[in-house]
Amino acid sequence: FVVDMARKWAERLLADPGQSVEQRIDAMYLTAFSRRPSEAEKSEAIAFLEAQGARFGIPDQQRKVSPQAWADLCHVLFNVKEFVFVE
């Protein structure tokens, strides 16, 4: 279920080709945590997309728009304690 929801979230994020990677990451954090990501979180997310793209054998220029990599990033955010627990 979680993997499927992560895939659907990634599809929604990638539906607007006019958005930059940074705008998509901002949207993810606003949706999941009601806040913008820190610069460190944004950098880590971009590095994660690159690493996952490399892991899947996706060419360099396509890694930041790979549905597989974005679905994995969405899955990661589902597992962040800030998403799971309400203060």
N, C-alpha and C positions, 0 to 999 in steps of 0.2 A: 504494500500500500504506500509506504513512505517513498520508495524508489519511483513508483508511478506518479505520485504527487510532485516529486522533485522534477521529473521529466516534464510534467505539464507546466510547472512554474517556469522552467527554462524555456519552454516553447513560447510562453507569454512574453518573457523578457526579450526573446529574439524576434518577436513578431514585427517590431518596428525597426527596419534596417537603418533608419536615420539616427538612432541613438548610439552614442559612443559606449565603449566598455565602462568608462567611469560613470556615465549616466545610468547604465544598467545596474551597476554595483550599488550606486546611491539608492535606486529604486528598490533593490533587494533589501537593503538595511532598513529603509523606511517602512517597507511592508512587514518585515519580520520583527523589527525592534522599535519602530516608531522613532528612529533617529538616523542621522547620516553616519556613515562609517568614518573612523579616524583615518588619517593619511596612512598609518601603518596597516590598518585593516584593508584599505583599498589596495595598497601595494601587495599585501599577502594574497588577496583575492586574484589579482592579475598574475602573480607568480604561480598560483595554483592552476589557473586556466592554462598557462604556458606549459607547466609540468604535466598536467593531464593530457593536453594535446600531444605532447611529445610521447607520453606513455601509450596513447592510442595510435601513434604513427601519423598524426595529422600534419600536413605541411605547415610551416611556420606562419604563413600569411593567413591561414584559416583557423588557427588555434583559438583566437579570441572570439570567434563566432561559432565554434563547434557546439552543437546541441549536447553531445556527450559530456564535454568538459563543463558546460554550464549546468547540466543536470547534476553532475557530481558536486559542483559548488553549492547548488541549492540543497543537496542532501547534507552537505557539511553544515550549512546554516541551521537546518532542522535539528542538528545534534548539539548546537551551542547551548550551554546552560542558560544563557540569557533568553533564549527562545523557549526553553522548557519550563523555566521557573518564573513566576510573577512575584515581584517584590511588593 
